[in-house]
Amino acid sequence: MRDEYNIRELNPRKNPYASRLKKQITINIDGSTIDYFKSMAAADGIPYQTLINLYLRDCADNRRKIQMSWQ
C-alpha cells in the first residue's frame, strides 16, 4: 500500500444502486396492521419492514390508488 494516494488519479464511478437507496422515516401504523405484516413476514421468512416496503413499492410501481369513502 502507498502512504498517500492522489485522489485526482482515481477513476470514480457512480453508485449503480444510488437510485434504490432507502430513506428512513417515522410513520404511525396501527398495531393490528403491524401484526398482520409480521405474521405474513414470518410465514415467508423475511423481515416485516421489508415486506411492507415491497408492498408499498408494488403499489407505487403499478400506480394503485386507494378507494376510500368517508361516511
N, C-alpha and C positions, 0 to 999 in steps of 0.2 A: 504494500500500500504506500501511496505517496503521503508525504507530510501535508501537502496542500494541493488543492485542485483548482483549476481555472474554470469557473462556472460558465464563462462565455464559450468555452470549447465543448461543453456538454450538448447533447442533442435532446432538448426537452420535447416530450411528446404529450399531447393532450390525453387526459384520462378517458379511456373509452367508456368507462362506467359513470362518468360525471353526470350524465343525464338521468341516471337512475338512483342518485343519492337520495337517501331518506332524510326527512326533516322531522325533528322531534317536536310534538305539540302536546298540549294538555286538552283533554276532551272529557266531558262528563257523559257517562253511559250508564243506563240502568243496570242494576245488579243482575236481574233476570236475563238481560241481553248478554252480559259478560259470561254468565253461567252457561248459556246456550252455546256461545262460541268456544268456551273452554271444553265443554263436553264433545263438541264436534272435532275440535283440535286434538283432544286426547284419543279419539277413535281413529284419527288419521295419522297420529304420531308427529304432529307439528306444533310449534308454539301458537297459542291462541292469537297473539298480536299479529303474527304472520298471516294467519287465516283471515283476520279482519282486514288486513292490508290487501290480500289477494281479492277478497270480495269487493272492497271499495275500488280497487284498480279495475276489476271486471266491469263494475257499474260505470266507471268513467270512460273506459275504452269503448263500451257499447252505447254510450250516451243515454243511459237509462234515466228516466225521470220518475220521481216518486209520485204516486197518485194519492192525494190526501183530500179529505173533505172535513171541514170544521162544522160541527153541529151544535 
